[in-house]
Amino acid sequence: MSSGLCEGRVVIVTGAGRGIGREYALMLAQHGARVIVNDLGAARDGTPGQDELQPAESVVQEIRARGGEAIANLESCSDWQAAGRMVQQAVDTFGRLDAVVNNAGILRDRMLTNMTEAEWDAVINVHLKGSFAPMHPAAAYWKGRHTDGHTEQAARIVNTTSVSGLFGNVGQTNYGAAKAGIAAMTVIAARELRRYDVTVNAISPHAHTRMTDGLRPLTEAEQAQRDPRWIAPVVVWLVSRDSSAVTGRIIEVGGGMLGITEGWRPGPQVDQMDDPRAIGPVLTELVSKAHPNVGMSGKPADI
């Protein structure tokens, strides 16, 4: 296992048993990181998996076979107490924690009129709470170290958002709401934690994994461009000490591109009004002057 950007760094990666998370764990270890591979081993919709060997354990075996250091964590990242134990496991095993990469996720797509409460709750729980729950004890740990005099920690949090949350995708009100929440949480956490030498960014990946299987057919060229291997290098760099100048950003990567997604910003405006009859024409004119919303392609959409 060669040394590299993340030599000696201790990194938690959630949902690291398959897909993008697995690529993260393997490349982080390749570049010298010691990895806590978290994966509950669930199916795509979050129900219990049927694998004889837990996916997290399989990834740990791969890393160790290549000469790297890794341990498995099989608990749910959305469980408040379990997330705390995961952070403590990293500190107890490797003596420290340098980064958390929140990648775990499930899908339960359904049109708004047909979505059940359970489908809403499950997706919000795994994505949104499952990102905040590991961030909380990790941030408390880094705050404590900073108070104790470790002011140059170069600690990192990397979250996972989606164009579904940033731009909107039909049939994914639960998933899109969670991913939009993660984007906002990333910006806020970056502002709060910068004082402790912690950066917080989010990846918006375009990758073909079991999460996207069956959403739409991909050409051979699209499949090559959406290989998870294109996402991992960005995460490895964000986890490294070299990325200290970048925080509070949403980075879109994969599908042949790498870029920064810009967030909400004020548009056309006038002085406030108190007559609802007069507001209609003015608001309609403001909407006509505003930039249109974009769709999943990043280009202007009808709505």
Sequence and secondary structure as in RCSB ss.txt:
>XXXX:A:sequence
MSSGLCEGRVVIVTGAGRGIGREYALMLAQHGARVIVNDLGAARDGTPGQDELQPAESVVQEIRARGGEAIANLE
SCSDWQAAGRMVQQAVDTFGRLDAVVNNAGILRDRMLTNMTEAEWDAVINVHLKGSFAPMHPAAAYWKGRHTDGH
TEQAARIVNTTSVSGLFGNVGQTNYGAAKAGIAAMTVIAARELRRYDVTVNAISPHAHTRMTDGLRPLTEAEQAQ
RDPRWIAPVVVWLVSRDSSAVTGRIIEVGGGMLGITEGWRPGPQVDQMDDPRAIGPVLTELVSKAHPNVGMSGKP
ADI
>XXXX:A:secstr
    TTTT EEEETTTTSHHHHHHHHHHHHTT EEEEE   B TTSSB   SS HHHHHHHHHHHTT EEEEE S
 TTSHHHHHHHHHHHHHHHS   EEE        B TTT  HHHHHHHHIIIIIHHHHHHHHHHHHHHHHHHTT 
    EEEEEE  HIIIII TTBHHHHHHHHHHHHHHHHHHHHHGGGTEEEEEEEEE  STTTTTSS   HHHHHH
T GGGTHHHHHHHHSGGGTT  S EEEEETTEEEEE      S       HHHHHHHHHHHHHHS   B TTSSB
   
